[in-house]
Every structure is written in C-alpha cells, then in structure tokens.
Amino acid sequence: MKELSLNILDIAENSVKAGASLTEIRVTEKDGLLTLRIIDDGCGMTEEVLRRVTDPFYTTRTTRKVGMGLPLLKMEAEMTGGEMTVTSRYVGDFPEGHGTEVTATFYEDHIDFIPLGDVVSSITTLIQGHPDTDFLFDHESDAFHVTLDTRELRGILEDVPLNSYEVIMWIDSYLREQYEEDPLS
Amino acid sequence: MKSLAELQAIKDKMKDKVVLREGTGEIRVVVGMATCGIAAGARPVLNEFVQDVNEEGLSGKVTVSQTGCIGICQYEPVVEVFEAGKEKVTYVKMNAEKAKDVVARHLRGGQVVTEYTIGAYQA
C-alpha cells in the first residue's frame, strides 16, 4: 500500500463485512512510535482462522474477510521494526462481547516506514459506503488530538443519512480543521 | 471552524429533501473496494464519483456504492455501472480523471466510454 491510511480503510472494511456495528480506529503517535488499533464488535474469527490469518495464501472466500489485507499490514509494520497482533472472540464461542482487535506498531524514523497519508479520506470513504454502521476515529499525537464519533453525529442528524453529500463534506472539513488547529492558540 | 451547530443546520436544511435525495436507483455505480482495489487506487476513484455525481446534479438518478473483490484484481480499480434494461458496463484500470470522464460522458451524456471498458483492454 502507498499509505497506511489505505491499510486502515482495508482492515476497517473487513470489520464492516464481519457485521460490526461499531468499528474503532485509534492511532497514537508517541516518541517516534505509531500505534494503529482497529477494534470491532463484528462476528470475530474462530481460533483456526485466527491462527492462519496472517498467511497470505490462506483465505476463507466464503466470508471474504481474510486475504491479503492483514499479511500486508503485518509486513509493513515489521519492515519498520514494529509488529502486528490480532486477537479475536468468535461469536459462536462468545455470544456477548465478540469481535476482533488488530494492533500494529510502526517506528516512524525507520527508512521503510510508510507514511500515514490521507487518513481523513479513508474515514469519509468508510462512512460514505457504510452509513448504517458506526465508526469512532481517534488520532492523538503530541501536536494534536483529532476525534470523530458517528454515533454523536447520528444523534444530531436523526433521519438524515450520514452519507448525504453535504454531511460527508462537513465531516471532511471537520476532521481536516482539527488537524490544522494550532494547539497553542 | 466547523461546529456541531453547523451540522444541525445542515440537518434542518436537508430533512425535507431526504425523500427526494434517495433517488430512483435508475443507475448504480459500484466501485470494488477490496484489498486489491484499494491498493490499486479505488479510494480516489470512489470519491471522484461521489463528488461529481453530486456536483452534476445527478444524485436523483445515480447511486454510488462499494463492493468487495469482483474477481479481476489485475484490472483494478474496477467500476461497474448497472442501468435498468441495459447491459452492465465494466470500467477497468480507473483513476480519478477517468471517473470524471465517465460521469460526464456516460452518466450524464448516456454514452458508454468504450476506451475505458474491459472490452477495450482485452481486445
């Protein structure tokens, strides 16, 4: 992938396909370490699937939730000296509290670090395509703290769809302005 | 500065328009957004379709949506256009510029942009 934000889009799409009602996308940047966490309350994976989830030649085509996505993210994290872990609770074993959590760490000063890129565009693309599920986005560094929770927006919008063009444009500006805001002002 | 109050204003302005905005679904534009599509550049293609369909005032008859892997990863980004009573059109190796062209010539003008279709690549 050219940007880590594309991996975010890809992995979060898997969460939506796994039936998640809420997908959390959390990025923290501290002391040169970027940590990406994608947490969903979807159907989760069985232990058998989880064991093989980072094998690029293993796929469960019937559910289409495993493929190249996680192996790529793992490789991109490890290229920088970081790592990726996946934990999951399968709905069949955990009728309550099921879901998947993907955590990847990246050392930002490594020459092979892939920049985060246009993460705002990934968030708006997710909301545009899946207006009936919720996303929580949180990006924190020493310089800024950007957040968006579609549940809050949904409360204001009532029956106006989250993927109405005007709303998507508002979300795009709302996020970009949070990045540009001067923390000292 | 964007505020939640501004979002409230958007809602108030739009709530009467919602019924109209749902569209007739006359034309469906579907963008492949699996790993293969995303890696090949599907995100800007989708965003261009969404933007242009709205700016050209076509949102009443055109809906833009996403799908998973269509199965022709080597041709990604792939966009399929479904129109009632017509054969499906598959556009391949798309980018934002080509998406703009498809909105203008096909979705608005009614002419399939043959040079971007899978047929043109396979010929």
Contacts between the chains, C-beta under 8 A, distances in Angstrom:
chain1	res1	chain2	res2	distance
A	1	B	38	7.4
A	1	B	39	5.6
A	2	B	39	8.0
A	6	B	38	5.2
A	6	B	39	6.8
A	6	B	43	6.7
A	9	B	33	7.7
A	9	B	38	5.7
A	9	B	43	6.3
A	10	B	34	7.8
A	10	B	35	5.1
A	10	B	38	5.0
A	10	B	39	7.8
A	13	B	33	6.0
A	13	B	34	7.4
A	13	B	38	7.7
A	13	B	66	7.9
A	13	B	68	8.0
A	17	B	68	7.1
A	64	B	34	7.6
A	64	B	68	5.4
A	64	B	69	6.9
A	67	B	34	7.2
A	67	B	35	5.6
A	67	B	69	7.6
A	68	B	35	4.7
A	68	B	36	7.4
A	69	B	35	4.6
A	72	B	35	7.0
A	72	B	39	7.8
A	121	B	43	6.1
A	121	B	44	7.7
A	121	B	47	6.6
A	122	B	43	6.8
A	124	B	47	7.5
A	125	B	33	7.8
A	125	B	43	5.5
A	125	B	46	6.1
A	125	B	47	6.6
A	128	B	46	7.4
A	128	B	47	8.0
A	128	B	50	6.0
A	129	B	33	6.8
A	129	B	46	7.6
A	129	B	65	6.8
A	129	B	66	4.0
A	152	B	4	7.7
A	153	B	7	6.4
A	156	B	4	6.2
A	156	B	7	5.3
A	156	B	8	5.5
A	156	B	11	6.1
A	157	B	7	7.0
A	157	B	11	5.0
A	158	B	11	6.7
A	158	B	15	7.4
A	159	B	15	7.0
A	159	B	18	6.5
A	160	B	10	7.6
A	160	B	11	4.9
A	160	B	14	5.1
A	160	B	15	5.9
A	160	B	18	6.0
A	161	B	18	7.3
A	164	B	10	7.9
A	164	B	14	6.1
A	164	B	18	8.0
A	164	B	21	6.7
A	165	B	50	6.9
A	165	B	51	8.0
A	165	B	54	4.2
A	165	B	59	6.8
A	166	B	10	5.1
A	166	B	13	7.8
A	166	B	14	6.4
A	167	B	7	7.2
A	167	B	10	6.2
A	167	B	14	8.0
A	168	B	50	7.2
A	170	B	2	6.2
A	170	B	6	6.7
A	170	B	7	5.7
A	170	B	10	6.0
A	173	B	2	4.9
A	174	B	2	4.1
A	174	B	7	7.9
A	177	B	1	6.0
A	177	B	2	5.6
